[in-house]
Amino acid sequence: MASSGTGALVTGKTYALKLIDVDGRTLSTTDGHVTVLVLVARRDVDKSRLVGDRTPERCLGNPKYRMITVLRFDPTQSRTIRFVSSAMVRRGLNTEAKRLKPRYVAKKLNRDPRGDLYAVADFDNSTASQLGLQDDAARFRVLVLSDRGVLLREWMDVPDKQELAAAIP
């Protein structure tokens, strides 16, 4: 269900987030990509895959769109645990790329889907802080942001396929 009345995020407001993914790529929600941003605790990571599976086919492999999964970790983890966790996230992205390959082939996309997968390991709660959600660490959220970072829609659970498609311009 939509959660427009939460008070924390405001539909129509610009959220100019700066993120660094586990591959070291700098991402911004205001750089011209329509972004589906999924904030998820490790225990709910399968929900992120559901969001990806429900994203419209027109977005798959299209450079205008991207989905970024922000994995929210416990900020008290040691550097060693952070290193291992980041490596596990990259391995998960490699597995996901293999799973997506047949869909890319069906769309006649000849590139490796791995380059289109983005995940941020949020060890210090910085992404949630940029959104004003630092006290909301356990909550799952799906945000659709315009190419200029304007919040178009928000859910606190996995949206159904039709809702998600309608929210993505």
ROFI-241369 format. One line per 4 residues: their letters; for each residue x, y, z of C-alpha. Coordinates in Angstrom, 2 decimals, m for minus. Example, Ala and Ser with C-alpha at 12.3 -4.5 7.8 and 13.67 -1.06 7.14 Angstrom:
% residues 2
AS) 12.30 m4.50 7.80  13.67 m1.06 7.14
//
This chain:
% residues 169
MASS) 0.00 0.00 0.00  1.06 3.59 m0.55  2.44 5.36 2.45  2.16 8.99 1.45
GTGA) 1.06 10.02 4.93  4.15 8.81 6.82  5.48 12.33 7.39  9.08 11.25 6.75
LVTG) 9.07 11.42 2.96  7.04 13.79 0.81  5.75 12.90 m2.64  6.80 15.67 m5.02
KTYA) 9.88 16.63 m2.99  13.33 16.32 m4.56  15.70 13.86 m2.87  19.20 14.45 m4.25
LKLI) 20.98 11.38 m2.91  24.64 10.61 m3.48  25.48 6.91 m3.18  28.51 4.69 m3.74
DVDG) 27.66 1.15 m4.74  29.60 m1.99 m3.82  31.46 m1.76 m7.14  32.71 1.74 m6.29
RTLS) 30.41 3.53 m8.76  29.10 6.93 m7.68  25.35 7.19 m8.19  22.99 10.12 m7.85
TTDG) 19.22 10.28 m7.90  19.41 13.54 m9.85  21.64 12.42 m12.74  18.94 11.81 m15.34
HVTV) 17.93 8.22 m14.50  14.48 7.26 m13.29  15.38 5.35 m10.13  13.62 2.63 m8.22
LVLV) 15.32 2.76 m4.82  14.78 m0.20 m2.52  15.85 0.15 1.12  16.05 m3.23 2.76
ARRD) 17.47 m4.88 5.86  19.46 m8.04 5.19  16.66 m10.25 6.51  14.30 m8.91 3.81
VDKS) 16.67 m9.02 0.83  14.35 m11.38 m1.10  11.81 m8.55 m1.24  14.28 m6.57 m3.32
RLVG) 14.38 m9.36 m5.90  10.57 m9.32 m6.01  10.63 m5.60 m6.77  13.09 m6.26 m9.59
DRTP) 10.94 m9.06 m10.95  7.90 m6.77 m10.91  9.65 m3.88 m12.63  8.22 m3.33 m16.13
ERCL) 10.00 m5.11 m18.96  10.48 m1.73 m20.71  12.92 m0.80 m17.94  15.08 m3.93 m18.18
GNPK) 18.41 m3.03 m19.78  17.17 0.47 m20.62  19.80 3.07 m19.63  17.05 5.57 m18.76
YRMI) 16.05 3.45 m15.75  17.85 1.82 m12.87  17.08 0.03 m9.67  19.34 0.55 m6.69
TVLR) 19.10 m1.77 m3.71  20.33 m0.24 m0.47  21.18 m2.99 2.00  20.99 m1.62 5.50
FDPT) 23.55 m3.19 7.82  24.18 m2.85 11.52  26.46 0.21 11.91  28.42 m1.48 14.71
QSRT) 29.97 m4.08 12.39  33.78 m4.22 12.27  35.79 m3.33 9.16  36.45 m7.02 8.55
IRFV) 32.76 m7.88 8.66  32.02 m4.93 6.35  34.60 m6.18 3.85  33.13 m9.69 3.91
SSAM) 29.56 m8.35 3.70  30.43 m6.20 0.66  32.04 m9.19 m1.05  28.90 m11.23 m0.37
VRRG) 26.74 m8.49 m1.89  28.92 m8.46 m5.04  28.64 m12.24 m5.26  24.86 m11.94 m4.97
LNTE) 24.86 m9.41 m7.81  26.88 m11.83 m9.95  24.30 m14.54 m9.28  21.47 m12.15 m10.09
AKRL) 23.17 m11.21 m13.38  23.22 m14.89 m14.38  19.53 m15.12 m13.54  18.79 m12.05 m15.71
KPRY) 20.88 m13.15 m18.71  18.06 m15.10 m20.44  15.79 m12.03 m20.21  18.53 m9.88 m21.75
VAKK) 19.03 m12.41 m24.54  15.26 m12.47 m25.18  15.35 m8.67 m25.55  18.38 m8.98 m27.87
LNRD) 20.60 m7.17 m25.37  24.11 m8.49 m25.96  25.77 m7.08 m22.87  26.32 m8.58 m19.45
PRGD) 23.45 m7.60 m17.12  25.91 m7.30 m14.21  26.78 m3.74 m15.27  23.14 m2.76 m14.83
LYAV) 22.88 m4.02 m11.24  23.41 m1.59 m8.38  23.64 m2.32 m4.67  24.76 m0.06 m1.86
ADFD) 26.00 m1.53 1.42  24.78 1.08 3.91  26.91 0.36 6.97  26.68 3.82 8.52
NSTA) 23.01 4.60 7.87  24.08 7.40 5.49  21.42 6.67 2.87  18.65 6.63 5.45
SQLG) 20.08 9.85 6.90  19.96 11.55 3.48  16.28 10.66 3.39  15.62 11.66 7.00
LQDD) 14.93 8.02 7.90  17.82 7.34 10.28  15.40 6.21 13.03  13.68 3.84 10.62
AARF) 16.50 1.33 10.05  14.38 m1.83 10.08  11.70 m0.66 7.68  11.51 m1.88 4.09
RVLV) 10.77 0.84 1.52  10.44 1.15 m2.22  10.78 4.62 m3.72  10.31 5.71 m7.31
LSDR) 12.25 8.87 m8.10  12.09 10.85 m11.32  15.19 11.56 m13.40  15.64 14.71 m11.29
GVLL) 15.18 12.99 m7.93  11.54 13.94 m7.35  9.74 11.34 m5.23  6.91 10.00 m7.35
REWM) 5.74 7.12 m5.19  6.62 5.25 m2.00  5.64 1.87 m0.59  6.48 0.15 2.67
DVPD) 5.98 m3.28 1.15  6.56 m4.81 m2.26  4.19 m3.10 m4.72  2.25 m5.20 m7.16
KQEL) 3.34 m5.20 m10.79  0.59 m2.84 m11.97  1.20 m0.27 m9.22  4.92 m0.23 m9.89
AAAI) 4.44 0.06 m13.66  2.01 2.96 m13.20  4.46 4.81 m10.95  7.47 4.56 m13.30
P) 7.30 7.22 m16.04
//
